[in-house]
Amino acid sequence: LPVSTGCHVIHAYVPATEPYEWWAGLERTSAEYKHKKAEAVEVLWRAIEKQIPDVRSRVRIKLEASPLTHERFLRRDGGSYGPFIPAGQGQLAGQRTALPGFLCVGDSTFPGIGMPAVAASGLIAANSLVGVRQHWAMLDRIRL
């Protein structure tokens, strides 16, 4: 998608705390599914509107998803969106694995779900392999 000057991205989501069974078996083209998805998304729109009252009139592109969307396009079991760890009961794993030189990144590793956090997990992994100065030198070498 082209980037427009003066535009911003809002990535809003709620944790998947409702039972997947509420979505399982719904046909994505059905009126029931569309209504259920609209209800779920409305919660997020109302929250955003508390800070940006006219947000809906300013949106150029919107991508709304449900657990079925995550299941289909992200290949997530049961439409999950990142791991569920209750507050105070641990934290997400880091990028290191039991295999030397093999790192894991994404929404199931620290710092967690959402595009900024997933990108940060990749940066953490990259900087675990080479230092920041070496990283910058490589970017300079390829003129990036």
C-alpha positions in Angstrom: 0.0 0.0 0.0 1.4 3.4 -0.8 2.4 5.7 2.0 0.8 9.1 2.0 2.3 12.2 3.5 0.5 13.3 6.7 -1.0 9.9 7.3 -0.6 7.6 10.3 -1.3 4.0 11.2 -3.6 3.0 14.1 -3.2 -0.6 15.1 -6.0 -1.4 17.6 -6.8 -4.9 18.9 -8.2 -6.6 21.9 -6.8 -9.9 23.3 -8.6 -13.0 22.2 -10.3 -13.6 25.5 -13.6 -14.8 24.2 -14.1 -18.5 23.4 -13.1 -19.4 19.8 -16.3 -21.6 19.7 -18.3 -18.3 19.3 -16.6 -18.0 15.9 -16.0 -21.6 14.9 -18.2 -22.8 12.1 -19.3 -19.4 11.0 -19.2 -18.9 7.2 -17.2 -15.7 6.5 -19.7 -14.6 3.9 -22.7 -15.1 6.1 -24.8 -12.2 7.5 -24.3 -13.7 11.0 -20.5 -13.5 10.7 -20.5 -10.0 9.3 -22.8 -8.8 12.1 -20.6 -10.5 14.8 -17.4 -9.0 13.3 -19.0 -5.5 13.1 -20.0 -5.8 16.7 -16.5 -6.8 17.7 -14.8 -4.0 15.7 -17.3 -1.4 17.0 -15.7 -1.7 20.5 -12.4 -0.7 19.1 -13.8 2.2 17.0 -15.5 3.6 20.1 -12.3 3.4 22.1 -10.3 5.2 19.3 -13.0 7.9 19.0 -12.5 8.9 22.6 -9.1 10.3 21.4 -9.9 11.1 17.8 -13.7 11.9 17.6 -13.8 12.1 13.8 -11.5 9.2 13.1 -13.9 7.2 10.9 -14.3 10.1 8.5 -10.5 10.4 8.1 -9.7 6.7 7.5 -8.3 6.0 4.0 -7.7 2.2 4.5 -9.1 0.0 7.1 -8.4 -3.7 7.7 -10.7 -5.3 10.2 -10.2 -8.8 11.4 -11.7 -11.6 13.5 -10.3 -14.8 14.8 -11.4 -16.4 11.5 -9.3 -13.8 9.7 -6.3 -14.7 11.8 -6.8 -18.4 11.3 -7.1 -18.0 7.6 -4.4 -15.4 6.7 -2.0 -15.8 9.7 -2.4 -19.6 10.0 -3.1 -19.2 13.7 -4.6 -22.1 15.5 -8.1 -21.2 16.7 -7.6 -17.6 15.4 -5.2 -16.7 18.3 -3.5 -13.4 18.3 -0.3 -13.8 20.4 0.0 -15.9 23.5 -2.1 -15.3 26.6 -0.1 -14.9 29.8 -2.1 -13.5 32.7 -0.5 -10.4 34.4 1.9 -11.4 37.1 2.3 -15.0 35.9 5.4 -14.8 33.8 6.6 -13.1 30.7 7.1 -14.0 27.1 10.1 -16.0 26.0 13.1 -14.2 24.5 14.5 -14.8 21.0 17.1 -17.5 21.9 16.3 -21.1 21.4 18.0 -24.4 22.2 19.6 -24.5 18.8 22.8 -22.4 18.5 22.4 -19.5 16.1 18.7 -20.2 15.6 16.5 -17.4 17.0 12.7 -17.0 17.2 10.9 -13.7 16.6 7.3 -12.7 16.4 4.2 -12.1 18.6 5.0 -15.1 20.8 8.3 -13.7 21.9 9.3 -10.6 23.9 8.1 -7.8 23.7 4.8 -9.4 22.4 1.8 -8.8 20.1 1.3 -6.0 17.7 3.3 -4.8 14.7 5.7 -2.5 16.7 6.4 -5.3 19.2 6.9 -7.9 16.5 9.3 -5.5 14.7 11.2 -4.9 17.9 11.6 -8.7 18.4 13.2 -8.9 15.0 15.6 -6.0 16.0 16.5 -7.7 19.2 17.3 -10.9 17.3 19.4 -9.1 14.7 21.3 -7.3 17.4 21.9 -10.6 19.2 23.7 -11.8 16.1 25.8 -8.7 15.4 26.3 -5.5 17.3 24.6 -2.3 16.4 27.7 -0.8 14.9 28.3 -3.8 12.7 24.6 -3.7 11.7 24.9 0.0 10.7 28.2 -0.8 8.8 26.4 -3.5 6.8 23.5 -1.1 6.0 26.0 1.5 4.9 27.7 -1.1 2.7 24.5 -1.9 0.8 23.5 1.8 0.8 20.4 1.4 2.8 
